[in-house]
Amino acid sequence: MHGVENKFVSGAVKLFYRKLIFIGMKSVQFSFLAILLSCIHLFAQPKASDSYTLFKPDRVFDGQQMHAGWWVLIKGNHIEAAGEPASISVPASTKIIELKGMTLMPGLIEGHSHLFLHPYNETSWNDQVLTESRAERTARAVIHAKETLMAGFTTVRDLGTEGAAYDDVGLKKTIEKGIIPGPRMLVATRAIIATGSYGPKSEVAETVFPQGAEETDGLDGISHTVRSQIGHGADVVKIYVDYRWGLDDVAAPTFTEEEIKTAVQVAKSSGRTIAVHSGTEEGMRRAIAAGVTTIEHGDGGTPELFKLMREKGIALCPTISATEAISTYHGWRKGVDPEPAGVKRKHYIFAEALKAGVTICMGGDVGVFPHGDNAREMVLMTEYGMKPIDVLRSATSVNAAVFGLNNLGNIKAGYLADLVAVTGNPTEDIKLVKQVKMVIKDGVIYKR
């Protein structure tokens, strides 16, 4: 490599001096930049956007259906063609990658993550917010971002930094600049809570703690906060419409229906989606009436509410993994002990949502459990009654549609080249989505 570089420098210098003699010393300063650029042009390599790569897997899941024997051709950072081999014109200079025994899929989309959190059995949520510096939390988030990408999740919807201010915006920009590896990010920045409803809290009333989200109240207040977070870089507005602030710490609604409607109106006027944390029946009822985009957790769901969600096109992100993880942190041994009430409730609401035909987003609330194990949610969705192919759709084309990602989640000509290859056929065994062999984001191979 150094020999090539030296040859380039030598040739450039010779050309420079030839032109220098020709133009004369008086115009040296004026011509230097033009001469240097012309030398560089002579030795320029073809742009990445001009290069082709052809993938030959055993099968392709295109975001909708599984296709045996399909090929996928990418050019630069986008998909040029996908389909039967006879339908694809392959340029002579194309690089060919054989994926024997594998399934090629769209890059997976994590619907509910917190890259600035790590598992609660390592450090409690309160201690992460109160005792870990922003520098530490950002350093952890950098590692979490890489682990997420290597697990085949090329996009995440990150729903709140939980006390780390707007640092998710900085992380997103750092990834976009290519400084660190990580997934595409849709960020919610601080998220929104009603004053007095969230944490951390102290038994000493006079103690003032930093909060895990931004407090606000009233129609003017919530309108201002939504606009402020959007101004600081939020792609999605996250609102806690209920939380454990009722008597005896029982979960109860926080914002009024009118406050939620105001937030939705402001967010939607800017083209943003609205995700709401809700675990109560009344909180869900208010959020549905307000016309939010997604309901996270949804543990207060009833057949009536799920019917309304389907009618209004509101999706559910059930976060099964978080419920099971927290139960294990409290001592539950899955497969040995009876199911805790929270796990039983999650089985019920998931079954009722499926029965009602609610759109289901794949999102596990990762951060409560380890980053890089995002596919845990996909395995549990199947275990809780969803067909494997529907789980694959949920993690690709469905999430893309709900989140407004118009050029992701499918393998189609013109879409961005975010792809993942896994061993075997995950429609036969969903656990195979954890056997990631190749990860491509924006046409760049990050894992092979």
C-alpha angles and dihedrals in degrees: 000000000000090000090056091048091050091050090052092050093046093050092046092050093050091049090047093054093046090054092042092058090046098052097038132234096281094071098041096111094045095048101040097089094044092049093048092049091049090053092050090049091056091059099036117134123222112279119255088243088065096055125097130210124186121203120203109191127164089249142359127220102202097192092273111040141010116250123193117219098008123150127212123209120195128190115199107312100343140067111259098184143346130188145065112358092243090058095057124083107210117202116229094245094054119133110228123212118190115211102188115190092005140116119224114212139170113275107277120252120219108212101193121027140146108202091181093060131072129197116304092226087065097046127353119248091247093053093047090055096041107034108027115085121233087246092056093046092050091048089053091047091055090056092044091052092055093046090051094051093046089054089062099261105129095172133038135185102216109201106199139335092235097225099340093105115216096337091120088068090055091047091050092051092047090055092046090053091054094242092125132013117252146122128284107272136217103191134200096190111203100352121219130268136171114255112271096010104095137050171328093040134179132212086227104082094206093057113106114204129185109257129236091230140013117285121221141154142197131017095289092043097051091043090054093046094051090051092046094052091047088050090053092054109276114160092185130027114230119198130182101219091179137012144164096288100110125106110305088011093290114160111259138165116278110186125044120244090253092053091051091047090052092051091048092049093051094044095047092048087064094046094254126139122230124227119188130197107222134163101159133077094234093045090053091046092055093045093050091049089051092054102240121178101233138007114216119214096352096197091153091060122135131182088259094052094046089051088054091048092054092047092050095042094243114154129218124225100193101189094206092167094060092052093050094043094052090048090054090049087057091054105271114148109205113225091016107056127048113268114270118240092258093055092046089050091051091053089052098048093044092052092047093048091051091047091052092050096243115169107253121210120203108237128133104187088249112197088059082070127023122302112240090041091082092127088067086087092055091053091049093048088059091045089052093054111279120129114248094239090052089051089053090050090048091055094047126018097016095051090045092053096045093047094045096246097150098178100042139066096051137071101233136132110276096023121119115272099249105143140158130195121207134183117265128342114318092195086068095041116013091196087075089078084079091059095081114176102168135022124190124181123181089349094304119118108228098169128028 
